[in-house]
Amino acid sequence: MTQPIRIGTRGSRLALAQAEEVRARLMAAHGLREEDFAITVLSTSGDRIQDRALSEAGGKGLFTKEIEEALLDGRVDLAVHSSKDMATHVPDGLALAAYLPREDVRDVFIGRSVSRIADLPHGARVGSASLRRQALLRRIRPDLELVIFRGNVQTRLAKLAAGEVEGTLLALAGLKRLGDAEAASEILDSESFPPAPGQGAICIQIRDGDGRIAPLVAAVDHADTHGVLAAERAFLAVLDGSCRTPIAAHGTLEGDQFRFHGMILTPDGARMHETHVEGSRADALRMAEDAALRLVAEAGAEFFEGWRR
């Protein structure tokens, strides 16, 4: 290979672990060597802005914007992202070309002195940067004081250990990829505490129509994960979801059977609407879009006023 394949990624331990997993799968699929790749670390606005919620700073695109710009101007050949960080709209000229097999979709609670959310003392401080997690937690424990908790996994665990909060919520998939799954003190049920759209999945983004890179990444695309994620993103697109909106979505495929659970909440967690649908794999996109439209109709226009912050 005359020129290394340049992989763009954020610089956190988790982001690098994900980029290395993509590299390893591409090496295995094509008989390539490690030196045939160059991992390019790019700083994103989402990494640099730590003093406020993403919903106040610009939303999900803050974790991808600089990487997508590097992809568009040719500084990298492909980009590796956490799928749940992807904005609903993919910039013109780019495409989400492949998804690795999905990891565990569940969230976990990590307590400093207690092991379960139910055991937290009245009024305890819990840190989370996710409006979805905050809204779901408020439904379970409206007495808790929820505070914005930014930073990578290691930063959040360090803040927890220092006593800034009594507990925090993280994605189990990330902990597993870091080899830190034992840090979880309570694994939350995905039915009562459903994940963010795309949670647990790594996606590969390329320049649309790139004849050199497209066939390389196609070899590592996991068809079931790709199909499920397309449906979850379709659900999100109908709702115009962003970091300003508490939305949960979880699709699964078993053979030809597609099952989908979607939920929308007000930021304070006081109101919630959810839907369960199932049907043929071939109808997954339509079912997810229809599910979102039903929730919009059921909730009514006033429900979404709380989303416009």
KELO-501721 format. One record per residue (C-alpha): residue number from 1; x, y, z; residue in one letter. Coordinates in steps of 0.5 Angstrom, whole numbers, plus 500, padded with zeros to 3 digits. Layout:
BEGIN
num	px	py	pz	residuo
NUM	X	Y	Z	A
...
//
This chain:
BEGIN
num	px	py	pz	residuo
1	500	500	500	M
2	503	507	498	T
3	500	511	503	Q
4	497	509	510	P
5	490	510	511	I
6	489	515	515	R
7	483	514	521	I
8	481	521	524	G
9	478	520	531	T
10	478	524	538	R
11	483	523	543	G
12	480	520	549	S
13	482	513	551	R
14	475	511	549	L
15	475	514	542	A
16	482	511	541	L
17	480	504	543	A
18	474	505	538	Q
19	479	507	532	A
20	484	501	534	E
21	478	496	534	E
22	476	499	527	V
23	484	498	525	R
24	484	491	527	A
25	478	489	523	R
26	480	492	517	L
27	487	489	518	M
28	484	482	519	A
29	479	483	513	A
30	484	485	508	H
31	491	482	510	G
32	493	489	512	L
33	499	491	517	R
34	498	496	523	E
35	503	500	519	E
36	498	501	513	D
37	494	505	518	F
38	495	512	521	A
39	491	514	527	I
40	490	522	527	T
41	487	525	533	V
42	483	531	532	L
43	481	536	538	S
44	473	537	538	T
45	469	543	540	S
46	466	538	545	G
47	472	536	548	D
48	474	543	549	R
49	468	546	552	I
50	467	543	559	Q
51	464	548	563	D
52	457	548	560	R
53	452	543	558	A
54	452	541	550	L
55	445	543	549	S
56	447	550	551	E
57	454	550	547	A
58	451	547	540	G
59	449	540	541	G
60	452	533	538	K
61	455	536	532	G
62	461	539	537	L
63	464	532	538	F
64	464	531	530	T
65	465	537	527	K
66	472	538	526	E
67	473	531	524	I
68	468	531	519	E
69	472	538	516	E
70	478	534	516	A
71	475	528	512	L
72	472	533	507	L
73	478	537	506	D
74	482	530	505	G
75	486	530	512	R
76	484	524	514	V
77	481	518	509	D
78	475	515	514	L
79	473	517	521	A
80	471	513	527	V
81	465	516	531	H
82	461	513	537	S
83	454	513	533	S
84	450	516	539	K
85	454	522	538	D
86	452	523	531	M
87	448	529	529	A
88	441	527	525	T
89	444	531	519	H
90	450	528	516	V
91	454	534	512	P
92	453	534	504	D
93	459	530	501	G
94	460	525	507	L
95	456	518	508	A
96	456	513	514	L
97	458	507	511	A
98	459	502	516	A
99	457	500	523	Y
100	461	495	527	L
101	457	490	531	P
102	453	493	537	R
103	456	492	544	E
104	451	492	550	D
105	446	498	549	V
106	445	499	557	R
107	447	505	562	D
108	450	504	568	V
109	450	507	575	F
110	456	508	579	I
111	455	510	586	G
112	461	513	591	R
113	458	510	597	S
114	452	506	595	V
115	451	501	589	S
116	444	502	587	R
117	440	509	585	I
118	434	507	590	A
119	439	507	595	D
120	442	514	594	L
121	440	519	600	P
122	434	524	599	H
123	437	530	595	G
124	444	526	593	A
125	447	530	588	R
126	448	526	581	V
127	452	528	575	G
128	450	527	568	S
129	451	531	562	A
130	445	527	558	S
131	438	530	558	L
132	436	523	557	R
133	439	520	563	R
134	437	526	567	Q
135	430	526	565	A
136	429	518	566	L
137	433	519	573	L
138	428	524	575	R
139	422	520	573	R
140	425	515	578	I
141	428	519	583	R
142	425	526	583	P
143	428	528	589	D
144	435	528	587	L
145	440	534	585	E
146	442	533	578	L
147	448	537	576	V
148	452	537	569	I
149	458	532	569	F
150	462	533	563	R
151	469	530	561	G
152	471	523	558	N
153	470	517	562	V
154	476	517	566	Q
155	475	525	568	T
156	468	523	571	R
157	470	517	575	L
158	475	522	578	A
159	470	527	580	K
160	466	522	583	L
161	472	519	587	A
162	473	526	589	A
163	466	527	592	G
164	463	532	587	E
165	457	527	586	V
166	454	521	590	E
167	453	518	583	G
168	454	518	576	T
169	451	515	569	L
170	455	512	564	L
171	454	507	558	A
172	456	500	559	L
173	459	499	552	A
174	464	504	553	G
175	466	501	560	L
176	467	495	557	K
177	471	497	551	R
178	476	500	556	L
179	476	494	560	G
180	473	498	566	D
181	466	494	566	A
182	467	492	574	E
183	466	500	575	A
184	459	499	574	A
185	455	498	581	S
186	448	497	578	E
187	446	496	570	I
188	440	499	568	L
189	434	495	565	D
190	434	497	557	S
191	426	497	558	E
192	425	502	563	S
193	431	506	562	F
194	432	506	555	P
195	438	508	551	P
196	440	514	546	A
197	439	512	539	P
198	445	509	537	G
199	448	507	543	Q
200	453	502	544	G
201	455	502	536	A
202	461	505	533	I
203	460	508	526	C
204	465	509	520	I
205	464	515	516	Q
206	467	516	509	I
207	467	521	503	R
208	461	520	499	D
209	463	516	493	G
210	470	515	495	D
211	472	509	491	G
212	478	507	495	R
213	475	507	502	I
214	468	505	501	A
215	470	498	499	P
216	475	497	505	L
217	470	499	510	V
218	464	495	507	A
219	468	489	509	A
220	467	490	516	V
221	460	493	516	D
222	455	489	520	H
223	449	488	517	A
224	444	488	523	D
225	447	493	526	T
226	447	498	520	H
227	439	496	519	G
228	438	497	526	V
229	442	504	527	L
230	438	506	520	A
231	432	505	523	A
232	434	509	530	E
233	436	515	526	R
234	430	515	522	A
235	426	516	528	F
236	431	521	531	L
237	430	525	524	A
238	422	525	525	V
239	423	528	532	L
240	429	533	530	D
241	433	530	535	G
242	439	533	538	S
243	442	534	545	C
244	437	539	547	R
245	432	533	547	T
246	431	527	551	P
247	430	522	546	I
248	431	514	547	A
249	430	509	542	A
250	432	501	541	H
251	431	497	536	G
252	433	490	535	T
253	433	484	530	L
254	432	477	531	E
255	432	473	524	G
256	427	477	520	D
257	423	480	526	Q
258	425	488	528	F
259	423	490	534	R
260	423	497	536	F
261	422	501	543	H
262	422	509	542	G
263	421	514	548	M
264	420	522	548	I
265	420	526	555	L
266	420	533	557	T
267	427	535	560	P
268	424	535	567	D
269	422	528	566	G
270	415	529	568	A
271	411	527	562	R
272	413	521	558	M
273	410	518	551	H
274	413	511	549	E
275	411	506	543	T
276	413	499	542	H
277	412	496	535	V
278	415	490	531	E
279	414	487	524	G
280	419	485	518	S
281	426	487	517	R
282	424	490	511	A
283	419	495	514	D
284	424	497	519	A
285	425	504	517	L
286	418	505	516	R
287	416	503	522	M
288	421	507	526	A
289	418	513	522	E
290	411	512	524	D
291	413	510	531	A
292	416	517	531	A
293	410	521	528	L
294	405	517	533	R
295	409	520	539	L
296	408	527	536	V
297	401	526	535	A
298	400	523	542	E
299	404	528	545	A
300	401	534	542	G
301	405	541	540	A
302	405	543	547	E
303	409	537	549	F
304	415	540	545	F
305	415	547	548	E
306	420	544	553	G
307	425	542	548	W
308	426	549	545	R
309	431	552	550	R
//
